[in-house]
Amino acid sequence: MYHNEGNLAQALDSILDQETGFPFEIIVHDDASSDATPEIVRRYEKAYPGIVKAICQQENQLSQGIRPDTFTSRLHRGKYIASCEGDDYWVDRYKLAKQVAMLEKHPECDLCFHSSYKIEVGSTSKERVADYGASPRLVPAGEIIERRHGSIATASVMVRSSIIGAYLEFMAGQEDKVVGDVYFQIMAAIRGGGCYLPDAMSVYRYKVPGSWSDSQAKNPGIKLQRLRQRISSHERLDALTDYRFTRNFKASSRHLILKGVKEAGATLQDKHEFYTRFSHYLSVSERVFASLVIMCPWLVHFIRRVRTRASRHLANRAIGT
């Protein structure tokens, strides 16, 4: 957590409001924020002794490649771990109870998640994400790897604490430390998939000033770098899982490659180098499309406009008849 003075109290209050039949603790990690975040953390620790435990860094650790999990994992005592970043908050006071019940019912699973709301800062619209259906179900690991129904929000995730050791071992040699949540979810899903609950029980704030999502949106170069690192990480995860999910990792990588070549703010050279590095993942038709996007973006935009107008024309004719 870093520079969350405006949202932190809401996040902590949403956790403290949880109604459960079991005790829980809140471990808060502040990565040397220079705003009022450390003071807020200490205030809650004092107000809720034995429940809130604070880790306040004197020097920023993530900038040195050290993730918060490295520190928080030393204090975990529970059977399960639920996540909530300082920008986000929970909106169902029975969230923890529901997820624990689901994992207790399915001992073959290490992961439980639910749908969430995504709110862009400055906007009043609310988008639902990670909608894997209208009923609780077990989601195969392949679907989670491919993110078939969108990104799973960090604040929606609960895992068995027994997976933490393997996750930290993987991340110790991982070049992309920033999006570790993606790998956290994948590694938790590998053994038995994931337990899904359809209730939207958390809110993900998007493009909070100074946040990771905000920096990504403002810097196309960083976006391509992160995509490159994630695709390389898929190769490592594929090997780690004895190539049981190769098809799923390749599908996810293809999606990321096509996303990268369409990055509007990236330079032609950066796009070309990105495409050259990973083009072997793509089919012939996907390579043709990617080359067109890179070399003739105006043509792709023209084709899209023509298709959109044609679709509207057909829709209007259908309404008229």
C-alpha positions in Angstrom: 0.0 0.0 0.0 1.3 3.4 -0.9 -0.2 6.9 -0.6 -3.8 5.9 0.3 -4.7 8.5 2.8 -8.0 9.3 1.0 -9.3 5.8 0.8 -7.6 3.8 3.5 -10.2 4.4 6.3 -13.0 3.1 4.0 -11.0 0.0 3.2 -10.2 -0.8 6.8 -13.8 0.0 8.0 -15.2 -2.4 5.4 -13.0 -5.2 6.8 -13.8 -4.4 10.4 -17.5 -4.5 9.6 -17.3 -8.2 8.7 -19.7 -10.4 10.6 -18.2 -13.9 11.1 -18.4 -16.8 13.5 -14.6 -16.9 13.7 -11.8 -14.4 14.7 -9.8 -12.6 12.0 -6.8 -10.3 12.0 -5.9 -7.4 9.6 -2.3 -7.0 8.5 -1.6 -3.6 7.0 1.6 -2.9 5.0 2.5 0.7 4.2 5.4 1.0 1.8 7.0 4.3 3.2 4.2 6.6 2.2 5.0 10.3 2.6 1.3 11.4 3.1 -0.8 10.7 6.1 -1.2 6.9 5.4 1.2 5.8 8.1 -0.6 7.9 10.7 -3.9 6.4 9.7 -2.5 2.9 9.9 -1.1 3.5 13.4 -4.4 5.0 14.6 -6.3 1.9 13.6 -3.7 -0.3 15.1 -4.1 1.5 18.4 -7.9 1.5 18.2 -8.1 -2.2 17.4 -5.3 -3.9 19.4 -4.9 -7.6 18.6 -6.9 -7.2 15.3 -5.0 -4.6 13.3 -1.2 -5.2 12.9 0.8 -2.5 11.1 4.0 -2.8 9.1 5.2 0.7 8.2 8.4 0.8 6.1 11.0 3.5 6.3 12.1 3.0 2.7 10.0 2.0 -0.2 10.4 -1.7 -0.8 8.5 -2.3 -4.1 10.9 0.1 -5.9 13.6 -2.3 -4.9 11.7 -5.3 -6.2 10.4 -6.5 -2.8 6.7 -7.2 -2.7 4.5 -6.6 0.4 3.9 -10.4 0.7 7.5 -10.8 1.7 6.7 -9.0 5.0 3.0 -9.8 5.6 3.5 -13.6 5.1 5.6 -13.6 8.3 2.6 -12.5 10.4 -0.1 -14.7 8.9 -1.6 -17.1 11.5 -4.9 -18.0 9.9 -6.0 -20.9 7.7 -7.2 -18.4 5.0 -5.9 -15.1 3.6 -8.2 -12.5 2.0 -6.8 -9.4 0.2 -7.9 -5.8 0.0 -5.7 -3.0 -1.4 -5.9 0.4 0.1 -7.7 1.8 -2.9 -10.5 -0.8 -2.7 -13.1 -1.8 -0.2 -15.7 -4.6 0.6 -19.4 -4.0 0.3 -20.8 -7.2 1.9 -20.3 -7.7 5.6 -20.7 -11.5 5.1 -18.0 -11.7 2.4 -15.4 -13.5 4.6 -18.0 -15.9 6.1 -19.3 -16.8 2.6 -15.8 -17.4 1.2 -14.7 -19.5 4.2 -17.8 -21.6 3.9 -17.2 -22.2 0.2 -13.6 -23.3 0.8 -14.6 -25.5 3.7 -17.1 -27.2 1.4 -14.5 -27.7 -1.3 -11.2 -28.8 0.2 -9.9 -29.6 -3.2 -9.7 -25.9 -4.0 -7.2 -23.3 -2.7 -8.8 -20.3 -4.3 -12.2 -18.6 -3.8 -13.2 -15.4 -5.6 -16.3 -13.4 -6.5 -17.5 -10.8 -9.0 -16.7 -7.2 -8.2 -17.6 -3.6 -9.2 -15.0 -1.5 -11.0 -15.2 2.3 -10.6 -13.0 4.7 -12.5 -12.1 7.7 -10.5 -13.9 10.8 -11.6 -16.7 8.7 -13.2 -20.1 7.8 -11.8 -20.4 4.6 -13.8 -20.0 1.2 -12.2 -18.9 -1.8 -14.2 -19.2 -5.4 -13.1 -16.1 -7.5 -13.6 -15.2 -11.2 -13.2 -18.7 -12.3 -13.9 -18.3 -16.1 -14.2 -22.0 -16.8 -14.0 -25.2 -16.3 -11.9 -24.6 -19.2 -9.6 -21.8 -20.5 -7.4 -19.6 -23.0 -9.2 -16.1 -24.5 -9.5 -14.1 -22.7 -12.2 -11.4 -24.8 -13.9 -7.8 -23.5 -13.7 -7.7 -23.0 -17.4 -10.5 -20.4 -17.4 -8.7 -18.5 -14.6 -5.4 -18.6 -16.5 -7.1 -17.2 -19.7 -9.2 -14.8 -17.7 -12.1 -15.7 -19.9 -14.6 -13.5 -18.0 -12.2 -10.6 -17.3 -9.7 -9.8 -14.5 -10.4 -11.1 -11.1 -10.2 -8.2 -8.6 -7.6 -8.5 -5.9 -10.1 -7.5 -3.2 -12.3 -10.5 -4.2 -9.7 -13.2 -3.6 -9.3 -15.6 -0.7 -6.8 -18.4 -0.6 -5.6 -21.1 1.7 -2.5 -19.8 3.5 -0.7 -23.1 2.7 0.0 -21.9 -0.9 2.0 -18.9 0.2 5.4 -20.7 0.4 5.2 -21.8 -3.2 4.0 -18.4 -4.4 6.9 -16.6 -2.6 9.4 -19.0 -4.1 8.1 -18.4 -7.6 8.1 -14.6 -7.1 11.7 -14.6 -5.8 12.9 -15.3 -9.3 10.2 -13.3 -11.1 11.2 -10.2 -13.0 7.7 -8.7 -13.0 7.0 -8.0 -9.3 4.2 -5.4 -9.9 1.5 -7.7 -11.2 2.1 -10.5 -8.7 -1.6 -10.7 -8.0 -2.1 -12.3 -11.4 0.4 -15.1 -10.5 -1.0 -15.4 -7.0 -4.4 -16.3 -8.5 -3.0 -18.7 -11.0 -0.9 -20.5 -8.5 -3.9 -20.8 -6.1 -6.0 -22.2 -8.9 -3.6 -24.9 -10.1 -4.5 -27.7 -7.7 -8.2 -27.6 -8.0 -9.4 -24.6 -9.9 -11.3 -21.8 -8.0 -14.6 -21.6 -6.1 -16.7 -18.8 -7.6 -19.4 -16.8 -5.8 -21.6 -14.6 -8.0 -22.2 -11.8 -5.4 -20.4 -8.6 -6.1 -18.9 -8.1 -2.7 -16.0 -5.6 -3.4 -15.2 -2.4 -5.3 -12.1 -1.9 -7.3 -11.1 1.8 -7.8 -9.5 2.2 -11.2 -7.0 5.0 -12.2 -6.6 6.4 -8.7 -4.0 9.2 -9.0 -0.6 7.8 -8.3 -1.7 4.2 -8.4 -0.3 1.4 -10.6 -3.3 1.5 -12.9 -3.0 5.3 -13.3 0.7 5.0 -14.1 -0.1 2.3 -16.7 -2.7 4.5 -18.4 -0.3 7.4 -18.7 2.8 5.5 -19.9 2.4 3.3 -23.0 6.1 2.3 -22.7 5.4 0.8 -19.2 2.4 -1.0 -20.6 4.4 -2.8 -23.2 7.1 -3.7 -20.7 4.5 -5.2 -18.3 2.9 -7.1 -21.1 6.3 -8.5 -22.1 7.1 -9.5 -18.6 3.7 -11.2 -18.1 4.1 -13.3 -21.3 7.6 -14.4 -20.2 6.1 -15.3 -16.8 3.5 -17.5 -18.5 6.4 -19.5 -20.0 7.8 -19.9 -16.4 4.4 -20.9 -15.0 3.8 -23.3 -17.8 7.1 -25.1 -16.9 6.3 -24.9 -13.2 2.9 -26.7 -13.8 4.6 -29.5 -15.9 3.0 -28.1 -19.1 -0.5 -29.2 -18.0 -2.0 -25.8 -19.0 0.1 -25.0 -22.1 -2.9 -24.3 -24.3 -4.4 -21.9 -21.7 -1.1 -20.0 -21.2 -0.7 -19.7 -25.0 -4.2 -18.4 -25.3 -3.6 -15.8 -22.6 -0.3 -14.8 -24.2 -1.9 -14.3 -27.6 -4.5 -12.0 -26.0 -1.7 -10.0 -24.4 0.3 -9.8 -27.7 -2.7 -8.4 -29.6 -3.4 -6.0 -26.8 0.2 -4.8 -27.0 0.3 -4.2 -30.8 -2.9 -2.1 -30.5 -1.4 0.2 -27.8 -2.1 3.6 -29.3 0.7 5.6 -27.5 3.6 3.2 -28.1 6.2 3.9 -30.7 6.4 2.0 -34.0 9.8 0.6 -33.0 8.6 -0.6 -29.6 5.6 -2.3 -31.1 7.8 -3.9 -33.8 10.2 -5.3 -31.2 7.4 -6.5 -29.0 5.7 -8.3 -32.0 9.0 -9.8 -33.2 9.7 -11.3 -29.7 6.4 -13.0 -29.4 5.0 -13.5 -32.9 5.6 -17.3 -32.7 2.5 -17.5 -30.4 0.2 -16.2 -33.1 -1.7 -18.0 -35.9 -1.1 -16.9 -39.5 -4.3 -14.8 -39.5 -3.3 -13.2 -36.2 0.1 -12.3 -37.5 -1.4 -10.6 -40.6 -3.8 -8.7 -38.3 -1.0 -7.7 -35.9 1.2 -6.5 -38.8 -1.6 -4.4 -40.2 -2.2 -2.9 -36.8 1.5 -2.0 -36.4 2.1 -0.7 -40.0 -1.3 0.6 -41.0 -3.3 1.5 -37.9 -5.3 4.0 -40.0 -6.6 1.1 -42.2 -7.6 -1.0 -39.1 -9.5 2.0 -37.7 -11.2 2.5 -41.2 -12.3 -1.1 -41.3 -13.7 -0.9 -37.8 -15.7 2.2 -38.7 -17.1 0.6 -41.8 -18.1 -2.5 -39.8 -19.7 -0.4 -37.1 -21.7 1.6 -39.6 -22.8 -1.6 -41.4 -23.9 -3.1 -38.1 -25.9 0.0 -37.2 -27.4 0.0 -40.7 -28.5 -3.6 -40.4 -29.9 -2.9 -36.9 -31.9 0.0 -38.1 -33.3 -2.0 -41.0 -34.3 -4.8 -38.6 -36.1 -2.2 -36.4 -37.8 -0.8 -39.4 -39.1 -4.2 -40.5 
